[in-house]
Amino acid sequence: MSKKLILAICAVATLLTGAKCSRDHVYSMEMANKCVEFHRRKLYPQAIRDCSKAVSLDPENEKAHHNLAMVYIETKEYDNAASHLQKAIALKDGEAIYHYQLGEVYNQLDNADQAVQQFQKALDLDDSLFKAHYRMGLAYEKLDEPQKAMQKYTDSLMQNPKFFDAYRELGNIYLTYDFIPQAEQVLQEGLKALLGQDEELSVLHNFLGAVYADKKDHVAAVQEFRAALELQPNFPEAMFNLGMSYCFVNVDNAKMWLEKFVASANQATPPEYLAVASGRLAEISSGTPITE
């Protein structure tokens, strides 16, 4: 947008509303627009420079504060992001998305109490924000309030029955706290809801296999882990789980899959998984009876 056009718009706004429209405000709008363009092109230092100039010229430029916060989120400078989102909210408190984004930033800063407050404010303004329910669930888990987390994941799915992240987290938390029938039910619902999304389905099959393994139904567990690997052949956790479940179904297959898991290990592989897999392979090689 050109300076002349901004000045013209500003002049009209001044006549109609009596709003202040100073030269600094015009330049602030211009710098904010440049910031947005640099952000779009992932040129973050330039974006930060121009948004910083925009808020310096006009500290009441709410959109410039918000744009600057978005750049800081991209660069993982969460303290700075929180500061500018707070300033944007102080200037325009009724924007649900500002509160939601500030909640996300607080989650990144491990400030779960403040995150919950901001997500709730976002939902008070716009209860269709299904991701706000989900993010509140994550915050409640950090606060060691699993029942509240379960409810928020459920609320998220009520708003969007095709939201994979909520199925994953709800199934996982049910499994973690031994709500086995509930875990099985929600994961099966997720498998129906997400048909065609292979990577997401693979993760849910893996979780469902873990549910069956917990029930000691190793045949059903093997089927689910194999289903996970058919959709995502290089899924390390499913390889490990399949090998461990095969120990109780077919020892030769257990050896094959555990060896595949060990061979595919890299720096991201949890060392405790490698230790368990290697120990189980040693038991198989020595003929030691496999026990639960």
C-alpha positions as CSV (number, residue, x, y, z in Angstrom):
1,M,0.0,0.0,0.0
2,S,1.5,3.4,-1.0
3,K,2.0,6.3,1.4
4,K,-0.4,8.4,-0.6
5,L,-3.2,5.8,-0.3
6,I,-2.5,5.3,3.4
7,L,-2.7,9.1,3.9
8,A,-5.9,9.3,1.9
9,I,-7.5,6.5,4.0
10,C,-6.3,8.1,7.1
11,A,-7.7,11.4,6.1
12,V,-11.1,9.9,5.5
13,A,-11.0,8.0,8.8
14,T,-10.2,11.3,10.6
15,L,-13.2,13.1,9.0
16,L,-15.6,10.2,9.7
17,T,-14.5,9.2,13.2
18,G,-12.3,12.0,14.5
19,A,-9.6,9.3,15.0
20,K,-6.0,10.5,15.4
21,C,-4.1,9.9,12.2
22,S,-0.6,11.3,12.6
23,R,2.3,11.0,10.2
24,D,3.9,8.6,12.6
25,H,0.8,6.4,12.5
26,V,1.0,6.4,8.7
27,Y,4.6,5.4,8.7
28,S,3.8,2.8,11.4
29,M,1.2,1.2,9.1
30,E,3.6,1.2,6.2
31,M,6.4,-0.5,8.2
32,A,3.8,-3.1,9.6
33,N,2.9,-4.0,6.0
34,K,6.5,-4.5,5.1
35,C,6.9,-6.6,8.2
36,V,4.0,-8.9,7.0
37,E,5.6,-9.3,3.6
38,F,9.0,-10.2,5.1
39,H,7.3,-12.7,7.5
40,R,5.5,-14.3,4.6
41,R,8.9,-14.8,2.8
42,K,10.4,-16.2,6.1
43,L,12.9,-13.3,6.3
44,Y,12.6,-13.0,10.0
45,P,15.3,-10.5,10.9
46,Q,13.9,-8.0,8.4
47,A,10.4,-8.7,9.7
48,I,11.4,-8.1,13.3
49,R,13.2,-4.9,12.2
50,D,10.2,-3.4,10.4
51,C,7.6,-4.5,13.0
52,S,9.8,-3.1,15.8
53,K,9.9,0.2,13.9
54,A,6.2,0.1,13.5
55,V,5.4,-0.2,17.2
56,S,8.1,2.3,18.0
57,L,6.5,4.9,15.7
58,D,3.0,4.1,17.0
59,P,2.8,2.1,20.3
60,E,-1.0,1.9,19.8
61,N,-0.7,0.0,16.5
62,E,-2.3,-3.2,17.8
63,K,-1.9,-5.1,14.5
64,A,1.8,-4.3,14.4
65,H,2.2,-5.7,18.0
66,H,0.4,-8.8,16.9
67,N,2.4,-9.2,13.7
68,L,5.7,-8.8,15.7
69,A,4.5,-11.5,18.1
70,M,3.8,-13.9,15.2
71,V,7.4,-13.4,14.0
72,Y,8.8,-14.0,17.5
73,I,6.8,-17.2,17.7
74,E,8.4,-18.4,14.4
75,T,11.9,-17.6,15.9
76,K,11.0,-19.2,19.2
77,E,11.5,-16.0,21.1
78,Y,8.5,-16.7,23.3
79,D,9.1,-14.1,26.0
80,N,9.1,-11.4,23.3
81,A,6.1,-12.9,21.7
82,A,4.2,-12.9,25.0
83,S,5.0,-9.3,25.6
84,H,3.7,-8.1,22.2
85,L,0.6,-10.3,22.4
86,Q,-0.2,-8.8,25.8
87,K,0.2,-5.3,24.3
88,A,-2.1,-6.2,21.4
89,I,-4.7,-7.6,23.8
90,A,-4.5,-4.4,26.0
91,L,-5.4,-2.5,22.8
92,K,-8.1,-4.9,21.6
93,D,-9.2,-7.3,24.2
94,G,-12.0,-8.8,22.1
95,E,-9.9,-10.7,19.6
96,A,-10.3,-14.5,20.5
97,I,-7.3,-15.4,18.4
98,Y,-4.9,-13.1,20.4
99,H,-5.9,-14.9,23.6
100,Y,-5.5,-18.3,21.9
101,Q,-2.1,-17.5,20.6
102,L,-1.0,-16.1,24.0
103,G,-2.1,-19.4,25.5
104,E,0.0,-21.3,23.1
105,V,3.0,-19.1,24.0
106,Y,2.4,-19.7,27.7
107,N,2.4,-23.4,27.0
108,Q,5.8,-23.1,25.3
109,L,7.0,-21.1,28.3
110,D,5.7,-23.9,30.7
111,N,3.4,-21.5,32.3
112,A,0.4,-23.8,32.2
113,D,-1.8,-21.8,34.6
114,Q,-1.6,-18.7,32.5
115,A,-2.1,-20.8,29.3
116,V,-5.4,-22.2,30.7
117,Q,-6.6,-18.7,31.5
118,Q,-5.9,-17.4,28.0
119,F,-7.5,-20.4,26.3
120,Q,-10.6,-20.0,28.4
121,K,-10.8,-16.3,27.4
122,A,-10.4,-17.3,23.8
123,L,-13.3,-19.8,24.1
124,D,-15.5,-17.2,26.0
125,L,-15.1,-15.0,22.9
126,D,-15.4,-17.8,20.3
127,D,-16.5,-21.3,21.4
128,S,-15.8,-22.8,18.0
129,L,-12.0,-22.7,18.6
130,F,-11.7,-26.5,18.9
131,K,-7.9,-26.2,19.1
132,A,-8.3,-24.1,22.2
133,H,-10.0,-27.0,24.0
134,Y,-7.1,-29.3,22.8
135,R,-4.4,-26.9,24.0
136,M,-6.1,-26.5,27.3
137,G,-5.9,-30.3,27.6
138,L,-2.2,-30.2,27.1
139,A,-1.9,-27.5,29.8
140,Y,-4.0,-29.5,32.2
141,E,-1.7,-32.5,31.7
142,K,1.3,-30.3,32.6
143,L,-0.7,-29.3,35.7
144,D,-1.2,-33.0,36.5
145,E,-5.0,-32.7,36.2
146,P,-5.7,-35.7,33.9
147,Q,-9.5,-35.6,34.4
148,K,-9.7,-32.0,33.2
149,A,-7.3,-32.9,30.3
150,M,-9.5,-35.8,29.2
151,Q,-12.6,-33.5,29.3
152,K,-10.9,-30.8,27.1
153,Y,-9.7,-33.4,24.5
154,T,-13.3,-34.7,24.4
155,D,-14.6,-31.1,24.0
156,S,-12.2,-30.6,21.1
157,L,-13.5,-33.7,19.4
158,M,-17.1,-32.6,20.0
159,Q,-16.3,-29.5,18.0
160,N,-14.3,-31.3,15.3
161,P,-14.7,-35.1,15.1
162,K,-11.9,-35.4,12.6
163,F,-9.2,-33.8,14.7
164,F,-6.4,-36.3,14.9
165,D,-4.3,-34.7,17.6
166,A,-7.2,-34.9,20.1
167,Y,-7.8,-38.6,19.3
168,R,-4.0,-39.3,19.8
169,E,-3.8,-37.4,23.1
170,L,-7.1,-38.7,24.5
171,G,-6.3,-42.3,23.6
172,N,-2.8,-41.9,25.1
173,I,-4.0,-40.4,28.4
174,Y,-6.7,-43.1,28.8
175,L,-4.0,-45.7,28.3
176,T,-1.6,-44.0,30.7
177,Y,-4.2,-44.0,33.5
178,D,-5.5,-47.5,32.7
179,F,-8.9,-46.5,31.4
180,I,-8.5,-49.3,28.9
181,P,-12.1,-49.6,27.6
182,Q,-12.3,-45.9,27.1
183,A,-8.9,-45.9,25.3
184,E,-10.1,-48.7,23.0
185,Q,-13.3,-46.9,22.2
186,V,-11.8,-43.5,21.4
187,L,-9.1,-45.0,19.2
188,Q,-11.6,-47.1,17.2
189,E,-13.7,-44.0,16.7
190,G,-10.6,-42.2,15.5
191,L,-9.8,-44.9,13.0
192,K,-13.3,-44.6,11.5
193,A,-13.2,-40.8,11.5
194,L,-9.7,-40.4,9.8
195,L,-10.1,-42.9,6.9
196,G,-7.6,-41.9,4.2
197,Q,-5.1,-40.2,6.5
198,D,-2.5,-42.9,6.5
199,E,0.1,-41.4,8.8
200,E,-2.4,-40.4,11.4
201,L,-4.1,-43.8,11.1
202,S,-0.8,-45.5,11.6
203,V,-0.3,-43.7,14.9
204,L,-3.8,-44.7,16.1
205,H,-3.3,-48.3,15.1
206,N,0.0,-48.3,17.1
207,F,-1.8,-46.9,20.2
208,L,-4.6,-49.4,19.8
209,G,-2.1,-52.2,19.6
210,A,-0.6,-50.9,22.9
211,V,-4.2,-51.1,24.4
212,Y,-4.5,-54.8,23.4
213,A,-1.0,-55.5,24.6
214,D,-2.0,-54.1,28.0
215,K,-5.0,-56.5,28.0
216,K,-2.5,-59.3,27.1
217,D,-4.5,-59.9,23.9
218,H,-1.2,-60.3,21.9
219,V,-2.8,-61.7,18.7
220,A,-5.0,-58.5,18.4
221,A,-2.0,-56.4,19.4
222,V,0.1,-57.9,16.6
223,Q,-2.7,-57.2,14.1
224,E,-2.8,-53.5,15.1
225,F,1.0,-53.1,15.0
226,R,1.1,-54.7,11.6
227,A,-1.6,-52.4,10.4
228,A,0.4,-49.4,11.7
229,L,3.5,-50.6,9.7
230,E,1.5,-51.2,6.5
231,L,0.6,-47.6,6.5
232,Q,4.0,-46.3,7.7
233,P,6.7,-48.9,7.1
234,N,9.5,-47.1,8.9
235,F,7.6,-46.4,12.1
236,P,10.2,-47.4,14.8
237,E,7.8,-47.5,17.8
238,A,5.5,-49.8,15.9
239,M,8.5,-52.1,14.9
240,F,9.5,-52.3,18.6
241,N,5.9,-53.0,19.8
242,L,5.3,-55.6,17.1
243,G,8.5,-57.4,18.0
244,M,7.6,-57.4,21.7
245,S,4.1,-58.7,21.1
246,Y,5.3,-61.4,18.7
247,C,7.4,-62.7,21.6
248,F,4.1,-64.2,22.9
249,V,2.8,-65.3,19.5
250,N,5.7,-66.3,17.2
251,V,9.3,-66.1,18.5
252,D,10.9,-66.2,15.0
253,N,8.8,-63.2,14.0
254,A,9.7,-61.5,17.3
255,K,13.4,-61.9,16.5
256,M,13.0,-60.6,13.0
257,W,11.1,-57.4,14.0
258,L,13.3,-56.6,17.0
259,E,16.4,-57.0,14.8
260,K,14.8,-54.6,12.3
261,F,14.1,-52.1,15.1
262,V,17.7,-52.3,16.4
263,A,19.1,-52.0,12.9
264,S,17.0,-48.9,12.1
265,A,17.9,-47.1,15.4
266,N,19.4,-43.6,15.2
267,Q,20.1,-40.7,17.6
268,A,16.4,-40.1,18.1
269,T,15.7,-43.7,19.3
270,P,15.1,-43.8,23.0
271,P,18.0,-45.7,24.6
272,E,15.6,-47.5,27.0
273,Y,13.8,-49.0,23.9
274,L,17.1,-50.2,22.5
275,A,18.1,-51.7,25.9
276,V,14.8,-53.6,26.2
277,A,14.9,-54.9,22.5
278,S,18.6,-56.0,22.9
279,G,17.8,-57.8,26.2
280,R,14.8,-59.6,24.6
281,L,16.9,-60.6,21.6
282,A,19.5,-62.1,24.0
283,E,16.7,-64.1,25.8
284,I,15.5,-65.4,22.5
285,S,19.0,-66.4,21.4
286,S,19.6,-68.2,24.6
287,G,16.3,-70.0,24.6
288,T,15.2,-68.3,27.8
289,P,11.4,-68.6,28.3
290,I,9.6,-65.3,27.5
291,T,7.4,-64.1,30.4
292,E,5.1,-61.1,30.7
